């Protein structure tokens, strides 16, 4: 009988029953506490005290966390493809309430570039104790996001772009729910959408442009689309009705408000630009353009002849192009369709940037100029981006007039290497030569200014030398371990032109069916980046393609370096992630 039943009140049996119920409750409470402790121990693989959060954070088995999250994401993809929407929700709930996902979410926001940028509360998670406490604090019940901190950054056209900086806890919650939303976003995404998607990049979009426009029979007209204030104007109502995630959490994020100059402003539209989950939400809002076009414009056969309207979409975030064989189709049919499609989502096309262009006149897309010369398609770095890069180089040199030659080289080399690697997939050799020439001229001015009373020949011998068959190389000779080491300035022209291998349009990194494909693709990209460097390729394979510090794969997309360690008096080289080396040194 239940505790306190009036029929048994006052009897000896009642007292015994009361005591039994009382101790039963205590037993259950202790059992629950023990189970929680065992679960925590299992996750951390440590016997440390619960209060030692610093040690607990360092003891987290990240490999196990990654495996558990990946497995759940694969199950979400499978359930979504089978149309089991209830199962999808259940798996999303499991993922967002798991310790592993919470740990990965906290790790992501404390290791990315924004880890030192606080929100309105000024709080940063810099210690292991704070990070582990953050994991335990990521709970749906009672969660209330704080307003965003408004900041502005300059755009290329001189205008200001508004950004909203969430607090650390809100960033971690967004990263947590993104783990559950991203697999679904990949399943429902447009095949030729390449922005803010895992394993996809700008070069994939450019290669798709080459595939669509390079043939003699390819479409001649291009609609250059740009959405006006995409992140700032997306309809909240549409997002709440169509995004497959926890509606309460999403509503709180959308309505959290913005603080600017000490005043709170309500947010009636748009996503939290600056938040981790915002690009995925914007992508999902724009997904559907390609199926809409494919439904109306498709290949067909009439009287034994095949006809094609040649309508193709290539999209990167809110920048996109649509091709067609006829200008009128773009202007009178497709453009009104886009206007209607975007209006449902609270968006509109930018009249300034939305243009219809002939392929012989060319157009700029993602920093490249795409144009046909005598019916031959050439994809080159755009003039605007070349000018912007050279202005950045000139600014770096002019702002470091008193620095040493070594410092200048260390400042310029990453800029030159990164810029050249981005454009190596295009017809860029001549552009690289012009860029190298302009950099040389600016460095010659820098060198002469430092020694106004010296002759040009003296300046030449001081800063410029012959290296690898080339004269006038800007370099410095360093002494390391009583050995001379040559440290030259990188040349953009030294970057080999390599055509990018485009990702398969239907490939999904969260789908287990594509696991072998992405492993082969990762190996191909790493082998390509190490071409001609047999010793590094040997080390990479010897390490089983993984970092010895974190156990994760070393890929061409993640920054890594060669380090040395002394074992038994011998110097041994190994490859390691830069982030891992900084954390463990």
Residue pairs with C-beta under 8 A, 6 or more apart in sequence:
1 7
1 8
1 17
2 21
3 17
3 18
3 21
3 22
4 18
5 14
8 14
8 17
37 50
39 99
40 50
40 99
41 47
43 60
43 61
43 64
43 99
43 100
44 56
44 59
44 60
44 61
45 59
45 61
46 55
46 56
46 59
48 55
48 56
48 59
50 56
53 128
53 129
53 132
53 133
54 127
54 128
54 129
54 132
55 128
56 128
56 132
57 128
57 129
57 131
57 132
58 128
60 103
62 103
62 104
62 107
62 550
62 551
62 552
63 551
63 552
64 100
65 99
65 100
65 101
65 103
65 104
66 100
66 104
66 552
68 98
68 100
68 101
69 95
69 98
69 100
69 101
69 104
69 179
72 91
72 94
72 95
72 98
72 101
73 95
73 179
73 180
73 182
73 183
73 510
74 183
74 510
74 511
74 512
75 91
76 88
76 91
76 92
76 95
76 180
76 183
76 184
76 510
77 183
77 184
77 186
77 187
77 508
77 510
77 511
77 512
78 511
78 512
79 85
79 87
79 88
79 91
80 88
80 183
80 184
80 187
81 187
81 511
85 244
88 184
88 244
89 244
91 180
92 180
92 181
92 245
92 246
95 101
95 179
95 180
96 140
96 176
96 177
96 179
96 180
96 246
97 140
99 135
101 176
101 179
101 180
102 135
102 138
102 172
102 176
103 135
104 175
104 179
105 138
105 172
105 173
105 175
105 176
105 179
106 125
106 131
106 134
106 135
106 138
106 172
106 175
107 131
108 172
108 175
108 276
109 115
109 125
109 168
109 171
109 172
109 175
109 276
110 125
110 126
110 131
110 168
111 579
114 165
114 171
115 124
115 125
116 124
117 165
118 124
118 149
118 165
118 167
118 168
119 146
119 148
119 149
119 165
119 166
119 167
119 168
119 170
119 171
120 146
120 147
120 148
120 149
120 165
120 167
120 259
121 146
121 167
123 167
123 168
124 168
125 131
125 134
125 168
134 168
134 169
134 172
137 169
138 169
138 172
138 173
138 176
140 246
140 249
143 173
143 249
143 252
144 252
145 166
145 167
145 169
145 170
145 173
145 252
145 253
145 256
146 166
146 167
146 169
146 170
146 256
147 256
147 257
147 258
147 259
147 264
148 164
148 165
148 166
148 256
148 257
148 258
148 259
148 272
148 274
148 275
149 164
149 165
149 166
149 258
149 259
150 162
150 163
150 164
150 165
150 258
150 259
150 260
150 265
151 162
151 163
151 165
151 274
152 160
152 161
152 162
152 163
153 160
153 161
153 163
154 160
154 161
155 161
156 384
156 388
161 273
162 232
162 273
163 273
163 274
164 258
164 272
164 273
164 274
164 275
165 274
166 174
166 272
166 274
166 275
170 253
170 256
170 275
171 275
171 276
173 249
174 253
174 275
174 276
174 277
175 276
175 277
177 245
177 246
177 249
177 277
178 276
178 277
178 280
180 245
181 243
181 244
181 245
181 277
181 280
182 198
182 280
182 510
183 510
184 244
185 197
185 280
185 283
185 284
185 287
186 197
186 198
186 508
186 509
186 510
186 511
187 508
188 284
188 287
189 197
189 283
189 284
189 287
190 286
190 287
190 288
190 289
190 290
190 291
190 313
190 315
191 290
191 505
191 506
192 205
192 208
192 290
192 312
192 313
192 314
192 315
192 505
193 283
193 286
193 287
193 290
193 315
193 316
194 200
194 201
194 202
194 204
194 205
194 208
194 314
194 315
194 316
195 205
195 279
195 283
195 315
195 316
195 317
195 318
195 319
196 279
196 280
196 282
196 283
196 317
197 283
198 509
198 510
199 503
199 507
199 509
199 518
199 521
200 503
202 316
202 366
202 367
202 422
203 422
203 425
203 500
203 502
204 500
204 502
204 503
205 314
205 315
205 316
205 365
205 366
206 365
206 366
206 368
206 370
206 379
206 425
206 426
206 500
207 425
207 499
207 500
207 501
207 502
208 314
208 502
208 505
209 314
209 321
209 365
209 370
209 379
210 377
210 379
211 502
212 218
212 219
212 312
212 314
212 323
213 219
213 222
213 323
213 359
213 370
213 372
213 377
214 377
216 375
218 310
218 323
218 359
218 377
219 310
219 311
219 312
219 323
219 324
219 325
219 359
220 325
220 358
220 359
220 360
221 323
221 324
221 325
221 326
221 327
221 329
221 330
221 356
221 357
221 358
221 359
222 321
222 322
222 323
222 324
222 356
222 357
222 358
222 359
222 363
223 321
223 322
223 323
223 324
223 330
223 334
223 335
223 354
223 355
223 356
224 321
224 353
224 354
224 355
224 356
224 357
224 363
224 365
225 319
225 320
225 321
225 322
225 338
225 349
225 354
226 318
226 319
226 349
226 350
226 352
226 353
226 354
227 286
227 318
227 342
227 347
227 348
227 349
227 350
228 347
228 348
228 349
228 350
229 270
230 282
230 286
230 317
230 318
230 347
231 270
231 271
231 273
231 278
231 282
232 269
232 270
232 273
233 269
233 270
233 346
233 347
233 348
234 269
234 270
234 271
234 281
234 282
234 285
234 345
234 346
234 347
235 269
235 344
235 345
235 346
235 347
236 251
236 254
236 255
236 268
236 269
238 285
238 344
238 345
238 346
239 250
239 254
239 271
239 281
239 285
240 247
240 250
240 251
240 254
242 284
242 285
243 250
243 281
243 284
253 272
253 275
253 277
254 267
254 271
254 272
255 266
255 267
256 267
256 272
257 264
257 265
257 266
257 267
258 264
258 265
258 267
259 265
269 346
271 278
271 281
271 282
272 278
279 317
282 317
282 318
283 317
285 345
285 347
286 315
286 318
286 345
288 341
289 313
289 315
289 320
289 338
289 341
290 313
290 315
292 337
292 341
293 311
293 313
293 322
293 334
293 337
296 337
297 309
297 311
297 329
298 309
299 306
299 307
299 308
300 306
300 307
301 307
308 325
309 324
309 325
309 326
309 329
310 323
310 324
310 325
311 322
311 323
311 324
311 329
311 334
312 322
312 323
313 320
313 321
313 322
314 320
314 321
314 365
315 321
316 366
319 365
319 366
321 363
321 365
322 330
322 334
324 330
324 334
327 356
330 356
331 356
335 349
335 354
338 349
339 348
339 349
342 348
342 349
355 363
357 363
359 370
359 371
359 372
359 377
360 371
360 372
361 371
362 369
362 370
362 371
362 372
363 369
363 370
363 371
364 370
364 382
364 384
367 381
367 382
367 385
367 422
367 423
368 379
368 380
368 381
368 382
368 423
368 426
369 379
369 380
369 381
369 382
369 383
370 377
370 378
370 379
371 377
371 378
371 380
372 378
378 427
379 425
379 426
379 427
380 426
380 427
380 428
380 431
381 423
381 426
381 428
381 431
386 431
386 434
386 435
389 415
389 419
389 435
390 435
390 438
390 439
392 415
393 412
393 415
393 416
393 438
393 439
393 442
394 442
396 411
396 412
396 415
397 408
397 412
397 442
397 443
397 446
400 407
400 408
400 411
401 446
401 449
401 450
403 411
404 476
405 463
405 474
405 476
406 476
406 478
406 487
408 443
408 446
409 474
409 475
409 476
409 487
409 488
409 489
412 439
412 489
412 490
413 489
413 490
416 439
416 489
416 490
416 491
416 492
417 490
417 495
419 492
420 428
420 432
420 490
420 492
420 495
421 495
423 431
423 432
424 495
424 496
424 497
424 498
425 497
425 498
425 499
425 500
426 497
427 497
428 497
429 493
429 497
432 491
432 492
432 493
432 495
433 492
433 493
435 492
436 491
436 492
436 493
439 489
440 472
440 474
443 463
443 474
443 489
447 459
447 462
447 463
447 464
448 456
448 459
451 458
451 459
451 462
454 462
460 472
463 474
464 471
464 472
464 473
464 474
464 475
465 473
465 475
466 473
467 473
467 475
467 486
467 488
473 488
473 489
474 488
474 489
475 486
475 487
475 488
475 489
476 486
476 487
477 484
477 485
477 486
477 487
478 484
478 485
478 486
478 487
479 485
496 531
498 528
501 521
501 524
503 521
504 517
507 514
507 517
507 518
508 514
509 518
522 553
522 555
522 556
523 545
525 555
525 556
525 557
526 540
526 545
526 554
526 555
526 556
527 537
528 556
529 556
530 536
530 537
530 540
536 562
536 575
539 562
539 573
539 574
539 575
540 554
540 575
543 554
543 574
543 575
545 553
545 554
546 552
546 553
546 554
547 553
547 554
547 560
547 575
547 576
547 577
547 580
548 574
548 576
549 576
549 577
549 580
549 581
549 583
549 584
550 577
550 580
552 577
554 560
554 575
554 576
554 577
558 577
559 577
559 578
559 579
560 575
560 576
560 577
560 578
561 575
561 576
561 578
561 581
562 573
562 574
562 575
563 573
563 574
563 575
563 576
563 581
564 571
564 572
564 573
564 574
565 571
565 572
565 574
566 572
